[in-house]
Amino acid sequence: MNYAYLFAAIVSEVVATSALKASEGFTRVWPSVIVVVGYGLAFYCLSLTMRTIPIGIAYAIWSGVGIVLIALAGWLIYRQPLDLPALAGMALILTGVLLINVFSKTSGH
């Protein structure tokens, strides 16, 4: 269940951050509501995750996967380009998350 909460936190944060751009500086109501609710849900789910998964590990996974998904959302939704260095950096982030999950004894498996 811990990783389900972490997954929910990541998805909520990605939705909220995507809506943050659409809110146009909090001048549009519905995207702004999605931002507030999304971040609230993200932090709540992240706090539930941290009951059993160490804070550094949970945050590393949450932020790393979130960075990659936000970049992909920007590319898909807002047509923001991703160049080779950006893609390489995201590959390194995902590699780090995988190393933590597969090899770390502190990841709370």
NORHU-V771444 format. One record per backbone hydrogen bond with DSSP energy under -0.5 kcal/mol. CO is the residue of the C=O (numbers start at 1). NH is the residue of the N-H. E is the energy in kcal/mol with one decimal. If there is no record, write none. Layout:
# NORHU-V771444
((CO;NH;E) (CO;NH;E))
This chain:
# NORHU-V771444
((1;5;-2.2) (2;6;-2.0) (3;7;-2.5) (4;8;-2.4) (5;9;-2.4) (6;10;-2.3) (7;11;-2.6) (8;12;-2.5) (9;13;-2.1) (10;14;-2.3) (11;15;-2.5) (12;16;-2.5) (13;17;-2.6) (14;18;-2.2) (15;19;-2.3) (16;20;-1.5) (17;21;-1.2) (18;22;-1.3) (19;23;-1.8) (20;25;-0.6) (21;24;-1.3) (23;27;-1.9) (23;28;-1.7) (28;32;-1.5) (29;33;-2.3) (30;34;-2.3) (31;35;-2.0) (32;36;-2.1) (33;37;-2.7) (34;38;-2.8) (35;39;-2.6) (36;40;-2.1) (37;41;-2.7) (38;42;-2.5) (39;43;-2.6) (40;44;-2.0) (41;45;-2.8) (42;46;-2.4) (43;47;-2.1) (44;48;-1.8) (45;49;-2.0) (46;50;-1.8) (48;51;-1.2) (49;52;-1.5) (49;53;-2.2) (54;58;-2.9) (55;59;-2.6) (56;60;-2.0) (57;61;-2.3) (58;62;-2.8) (59;63;-3.0) (60;64;-2.3) (61;65;-2.5) (62;66;-1.8) (63;67;-2.6) (64;68;-1.8) (65;69;-2.6) (66;70;-2.7) (67;71;-2.2) (68;72;-2.2) (69;73;-2.5) (70;74;-2.7) (71;75;-1.9) (72;76;-2.8) (73;77;-3.3) (73;78;-0.8) (74;78;-0.7) (74;80;-2.3) (83;87;-2.3) (84;88;-2.7) (85;89;-2.4) (86;90;-2.3) (87;91;-2.0) (88;92;-2.1) (89;93;-2.1) (90;94;-2.5) (91;95;-2.2) (92;96;-2.2) (93;97;-2.2) (94;98;-2.5) (95;99;-2.6) (96;100;-2.2) (97;101;-2.3) (98;102;-2.7) (99;103;-2.4) (99;104;-0.8) (100;104;-1.3) (104;107;-0.7) (106;54;-0.7))
